[in-house]
Amino acid sequence: MSDKNERGDVHSAEQAIIDARRAKAERVRARGENPFANDVVPRAGGRTHDIAEVRALAEGARDPAGKYDEARVKQAANALVLHVRGRVVALRSTGGLSFLRLRDRTGEIQLLVDQSTLGEGYARLEDIEVADVVESEGTLTASKRGELSITPVRLRLVTKAYRPLPEKWHGLTDVELRYRQRYVDLVANPPVADVFRARSHVVRATRAILDEHGFLEVETPTMHTLIGGAVARPFTTHHNTLDMQLYMRIAPELYLKRLVVGGLERVYEIGRCYRNEGISTRHNPEFTMLEFYRAYATYDDLMDFTEVLLRGIDARLAEAMPAAHALWKEARPFALDQPFVRIPMDRAVAQGAERTAIPEWISAVGDRGGAGLVDLLRADFGERIKEWAKSSPRAKALDWGNFRKGLAKCDNDGERLFACYEYVVEPFLAEDYRTDDGKRSVPVFVKDYPFEVSPLARRNDARPELTDRFELFVHGRELCNAFSELNDPDDQADRFRAQVAKKAKGDEETMDYDADYIRALEHGMPPAAGFGMGIDRLVMALTNSASIRDVILFPLLRPESGQGGART
């Protein structure tokens, strides 16, 4: 059978199910009832409860094995009539008994539907299927197997689901289908819903900690007239009335620093940013960024605060979702409780060179550190790659081809040092920096970046070829970027001009010259430090999610075949 015929058969079978469900909805209408009701209220003397509240009523009636005793349940519930609502996620019938598994936002509970109790209404179960939304009123009991249950005296279809859940709904595994039909994914895979609950708690905790430390949350424009705040390619849009080209923001940085000039000495924003770049497990064109700025602080202060912030967020997540957090923490390949490593980029490159066991590299970094490796690799080394790669497993693991190409594009030694770091050090951070017992990796602050790759960061007072900048890597993944801010308007103007010169040579990932920002600095910005962190990547780390798409509810996807729009 051809793929086309197979798809046709699947479509026909699915349509037959949809038609059958529509017929049941019409049967409900024929009885004078609405299969899409909006009057979900108690009608049999009950009071509305979330399922978690119902389960809490009988918490004391559960034995150590998790089984419920019927007599103790009834005593605890005291004959209360309970009204619950939710989606049917499982259904089975045997004789005059039916068992429905009901799920709401707080949990699940069984409806033990007894024909002798429900009476004539029992026949209406024929119109209820898995995926439908129902309401029920009844009293609390326990099944013979010790399952906490509600015995309904009233059961009503509230919303008829025309489409069924996937055939194996409890294990929806088609990754693209999961992302494209997140509404199904959330029902089919409860741990997915836990990740998005965690995301909400992470954002809430981030705000709470910053607020407690005296920061003010603000909102800045998402449409910019210039490209600035980060080195990235933007999305463009057009304002019709003003006949003006605009750029979707790649970062809120320059607006937030204007506010520091204006006297708002501690500000932060959590908002969407947009970068017209490649898509990968760590990159999505639109993402959520936290940026904050703190006057009279240095990048050393922010390293200290970053550890406080991340541990505080994780502690609040553990408090909000103890069961899920325990599983996530146990599975994490990294640990947050041990002090984070802090290492200058130059030293990291030197140590990375030594770990390759390439004799020439070890000699080069012996006296001059990373700068020695830069000198050695300034000339093309293509003919040496085969020889060098045999020096050790680490040397063999280097991405030699891209390393060579990356160095060839560099215009200065600062860029060359950064390229050495990117290929010799960064891919191995999780391997090289471990907890005391060696079981997990330790987060690493890589600091003191060359000024050539840090156009907005303050130069180091003692070594002006470097900047007071750090990036934090958690199990090898970049999570944060921060630095002491450049507040010298003349230095900043020179950096902008250098960016414009690179743009003139064809580099698309450059900033524009922002004259208004220079004017703001000329009014005097107090010494300050700024911090940026991807919220999506933080949630990935804390929940052990493999892809950024796993923590974004509706990630950007190509249109489905035969359908328009980027999101379908």
N, C-alpha and C positions, 0 to 999 in steps of 0.2 A: 504493500500500500504506500502511495506517495505521501510526502509530508503534507502536501496540500489537502489530500483526502483525509489524513489524520486530523488536521486542524479543523476541517469541515465537520467530521464526526464529533469532535469535542465540542465544537460550537453548537451543533444540533442537539447534543445531549444536554448541554447547559441551558439552551433555550427551552427544551422540554421541561426542565425543572422550574425555570422561571415562569413558564406558562401555567404549570400546575399550582405554583404558589399564588399567582395572580387570580386563578380560579377560586382558591380558598378565600382570598381577600374579597372577591365578589360575593361569595357565600355569606361572609360576615356582613357585608353591606345589605344583602337581601334580608337579613334578620333585623335590619334597622340600626345596626351598630357601625361605628366608624373604625376601620382597620388602621387608621392613623389618628388616634384620639389625642386630645390635649387636656382632658379633664381627669388627671390622675390624682384622685383623692380617696381617702378611706370612705367606705360605704357600709361597712359591717361592724361599726363600733370600734375599729382599730385606730392606732396612732402610727403615723409614718416613722419608720426607722431606717437608717443605713444598715447594711448587713453587718458591718463591724459592731454596731451598737447591739444588734440582736445577739451576736456571738458573745459579746461581753456579758450579757445577762446570764448566760449559762456557763461562764468560765469556771465557776466552782464545782460544776457537775461533771467535770472531765477527770478521768483517772490518769495515772502516770503514762499509760500507753496511748493516750489521746482519745480514748473511747468515752462516749457520753452515756450516762445512766438515765433511763427514761423517767424514773420516779424523781430523781434529784433535779432533772431538767424542769419538769413540771412544777416542782416546788419552788425552784428559783424564779421561774417565769410568772408564777402566781396567776395563772389563767389570763394573762394579758393577751389581747388581740393585737397582732402585729401586722402592719401594712408595709410591704416591701415592693421595690421596683427593680427591674434589671433585665439583662439579656440572657436568654436561654442558651447555655453552652453545651448542654448534654441532656438527652431525653431517652428514657427507656420505659416500656410498659410491660406489665405481666398481670393478666387477669384484670381484676378490678383495682389494681394499683398502678400508678405511674410515678416515675421519679424524674424530676426536672432539676437540673443544676442551674442556679440563678447567680449571675454575677453583676455587681454594681461597682462604683468607683472605689469601694472600700474592701471588697472581698467577695466570697462566694458562700452560698448556702443551698441545701437541698430542700426542694418542695416535695413532700411525700403526699401525693394526691390520691385520696381514698374515695372510691366511687360512693361508698355508703355515707361519707361526710359531705361530699360535694353535690350529690344528688344529680338532678337533670343537667347541671352544668358540666358534668364529667364528659358528656358527649362532645363538648366544644373543644376538648383536647385534640380532636381530629384536625382542627384548624391551626394548631400551634406546632411549630417545628423549631429545630435548632436554628439560632440566629434571630428569632423573633424577640421582641421586647414585650414583657408582660408585667402585670401587677398582681399581687396576691395579698389576701388577708387571712390570717389563721392563728393558731396557737402553736407554741413551741413544744417539741417532743424529741424523741430520739428513735432512730430505726433499730431494728433487731441487730444490726451490725454495729451499733453504737455511733451512728452518724447523726450529728445535730440536724434537725429538720423542722420545717414548718408544715403543719397539716392545714391546707387551705379550706376555708369555708366559702371563699370567693376567689376565682381565678379569671383573669380577663386579658385578652390580647390588646396591647396598646399600640404596637407598631409592627406591621407585617413586613418582614424582610423578603423582598422578591428574589434576591440572590442568596444562595446558600453560602456558608463558609466553605473554604477549600475542603476537598474530600478528606485530606488528612490535616484538618485545620489545626490540630494540636502540634503540628510540626511543619509549618509553612517554611520551606527552605529555599525557594527560588529567590535569590538575593535581589535581582532587579524588580521582580514582582513585589517583594516586600517594600522596597523604597517607593515604587510607583503607586502602590495601593496601601499606603500606611494605615488607612482606616481598617483594613483587614488584618494587617500585621499586628496591630495593637490588640486585637481580639484573639488572634491565633497564637501569639507568643507573649504571654504575660510578662516575662522578663524584659521585653522591649518596652512595655509601659513603665516598668520600674526605672529604666534608664532615663526616660523623659521626666518622670517624677523627680529623679535625682538631679537632673539638669535644673529644674525649677528650684529645688532646695539649694543647689550650688549658687545660683544667681542671688537668691534671697540672702544666703549667708555672706556672700561677697559684699553686698550692700550693707548688711548689718555691721560687719567688721569695719568697713571704711567709715560708716556713719559714727561708730563708736570712737574712732580715732580723729574725729573732727573734720572729716571731708564733706564737701557739699556736692551733691549730684546735680549735674547740669545737662542741658541738651544743646548741641551745636549743629550747624547745617550739614545735611547729607548731600547737597548739591553744591559743588564748588566751581568757581570761575577759573581756578588755577589748579595744577597738579602739585600736591605737596603733602608733607607729613610722613611720607615713607617712599621707598624706592620700589615702585611697582607700576604696571600698566593699568590705566583706568578704563572704566566703561564711560562712554559719552552719551549725552542726551541733549535735547534741544527744547528751549523755552519758546513757544510760538509767539506769544504776545511781545516779548522783549527781543525776539529774533536773536537769541543768544545761545551759543554752545556752552554746555555745562558738563562737568565731570562728576560722576558718582564718587563719593569720598572713598579714598583708600585708607585714610586714618584721620581722626579728629585732632591730631596733635597741635597744629599751629593755632587753631582756635582756642584750645584749652590753655595754651601758654599765653595767649593774649589776655585771658582772664586772670592769670597770675600777675601780669603787668597791672591789671586793673584793681588788684588788691584782694582777689579771691585766692587766698594763699594755699588752700587745699581743695582741689576740685577733682571730680572724676566723672566719667561717662561710660555707661554700658550700652553699646549700640551696634547697629549693623554697619559693616564696611563691605566694599565691593572691589575686587581686583580681577582684571581681565587676564587671567593666567591659566595655566594648565590645571586639570582636575586629577587628583590622586587620592590615596587613602588619608592624606593629611591636608588636602587643599580643596576648598569649595569656593566657587566664585563669589558667593555672599556668605559672610560669617559674622559672628558676634565677637566684639572686641571690648575689653576693659582697658581704659587708659586713665591714669591718675597722675597728678602733679602736686608736688609738695615743696613749698618755699623753705629755704634754709636747710635743706637736706642734701646729702651727697649720695652717690651711688653705693657707698658702703652702708649708709643708713638703710637704703632700699633693699640691699641684700638681707640685712637683718629682718626688715619688715616682711619681705617675701616669705621667709620661713614661718613667721608668725601667721601671715595671711593663709598660706596653704594648709598648715596644720589646723588652723582655726576652722577653715571651710570643711576640711575632712572630718573634724570632730563634730561639727553641727550636722553634717550629713549622716554620721553614725547615729546621732541622737534621733534624727528624723526617721531614718530607715534602718533600724538596727539589724534586722535579719538579712536584708539584701546587702547592706554594707559589709557585714561579716564575711559573706561569700566573696564579695569583690576584693576585700582586703587580703583574704587568704590566697586569692589567685594572682594578686599583683606581682609583677616581677621586680618591683622596686619598693623601697621603704622610705617613709617620710619622717620617721621618729629619730633617725640618726642625723647629726649635723651635716649639712650639705657641704660638698667639696667646693673650694674656691681656688681657681688656678688661672694665672695670666695666660693669654693666648700664646705668647712667645714660649713660655715654659712648656705649655701643653704640646706645642709643635716639637720642641726638643725631645720631650719624653716619648712622643709618638715616633719620632725618627729612631730613637734608641730601640724601641720595641720591634722595629723591622729587622734589626740585626744586620742591616746593610753596612759594611765597614766604612765606606766613604761617608755615609750619612752620620754615623756615630762620631767620626772624626770632625765633620763639619760643624756639628752642634756642640762639640766639647767645650770650646771657649766662648762662642758667640751665640749660643742658643739657637732659637728659630731663625734668626737673621743669617746664621751660617748656612742653614739649609737653603734659604732663599738665594744666597750667593751661588751655591753649588748648582742649583737648578735653573739659574737664569739662562744658561745656554741650553739648547735643545738636547734632550737626553734619550731620544727614541732608540738609539743603538744600544743603550745600556739596560733597557727594560727587562729583556729576557734574563740577563745575568743577575740583575738586582732582585727580580721576582723569585729567584731560587734561594735567596738568603734565609727565608723563614716562612712559616705559614702566614704570618702577618703580612710580610712583603708580598706573598702570592695573592693575598686577599684584596690588595689595593686595586682600585679601579684605574688602572694605569692609563688607558686610552683617554678617558674624560679628564683625568688629572693633567695629562700633557696638553690637551686642548684648552683647558681652563687657564693654565699658566701662560699659554701663548697669547691669550686675550688680555693679559694684565698690562697695564701701562706704567706701574710703579711698584716699588718694593712692598708698600702696604698692601696692595691688592695681591701680590704674590704670597705674602705671609698668610693672608686670609685663605687663599686657594690651598696652601699647604695644610692649613687647619681643616678645611672642608673635606679633604681627601685622605689625610694621614691620621687625623684625630677623631673628628666627629662620628664617623661610622662605627667607632669602637669604644665610645664613651661608656656604654652599658657593660661592656666586657672588662674595661680597665678600672672602673671605680665601683667597688663592691662594699657591702656591709661587712662588719667585723667577722661574721660567720661565713661570708662568701655566698650566701643563698640568694641575695637580692642586690640589685644595683642601687647606687646612691645618687640622688640628684646632684648635678654639677653646674656651678656658676663658672662659665668661661668669661674672663674679664680682660680689660685693657686692650681694646680693639684698635687697629690702625685708624688714623683720622681719615684716610682716603676712602674707607668703606663706612664711615659714620658721619654723614654730612650735617647732622643736627646735634651731635654730642660735643661736650666741652673737652678741650684738650687737657691732658694731664699736665699739671704745673711743672713737675720735675722732668717729664719726658714728653715734650710737645708733639712728637711723632705719633703718640698714642692718645686715646680718649678714655675718659672715665666712664666706660660702658661695660655692661655685662649682658649675657644671655644665659637663661637657665634651661638646662636640658634634663628631662626626666626620662630615664631609660632610653636615652639616645634621641628623644624627640624634643625639638625646640618648643618651649612653653612660654617663656617671657623674654622681653627685650627691654632694657632700662639703661639710663645714663644720667650723669650730672649734665644739666642743660647748658647749652651754649647761650650765654647772654651778652656777649660782645657783638654789637651790631655790625661792626666792620668785618670781623672774622666770619660772621654768618653770611654777609653779603658776598664775600669771596667764595664761600662754599657754594652758594647759589649759582654764582657765575661759573664755577667749575662744573656744576650739574648741567647748566645750559650748554657749555662747550661740549660735553659728552653727548647731549641730545643732538647737537649739530652734526656729530659724527655718525649718527644713526642709532644711538642707544635709546630704546623706547622706554626703558625703566629708569627714568630720571625725573627730577623735580623741575618746576618752573621757578623763575625769579619772582619772589613774593615781596613787592615793594612795601605793601602795607604792613607785613609782618616785620620788616626791617624798621619801619617807622615806629611800630609798637616797641621794639627793643630799644630804640633811641629814647623812648620815654623812661627806660630803666626797668628791667626785670630783675627782681631780687635773685640771688643764687638759689637754685632749685634743682630738684631731680624729678625725672618722669619715668613712667612705667607703663608697658603695654603687655597684655596677655590675652591669648585667644581663649574665650570661654568654651568653645567647642572642643579644643584640644585638652583643656582641663577636665571636662566631663569625660572625654575619651580615657584619660589616664585614670581617673578615680573609679570608673566603672569597667575598666578593662575592655573597652570597645576597640575593635581592630581598625575601623574606618570612621572617618569624620561623618560619613553618610549615616552611620549608626546612631549619631547623636543629634542630627538635624532632622526634624520631622518630615520635611518635604524637600529633599535635596534636588538640585537641578539635574534633569535627565534629558536625553534626546527624546523627541516626540515618538510616540508609538506609531508604527507603520499605519498609514491611512488616516491619521488623526493630526490635527493642527495644534499649535501651541507647544511651548517648551515644557509645560507641566501638564501631564495628562494622567 
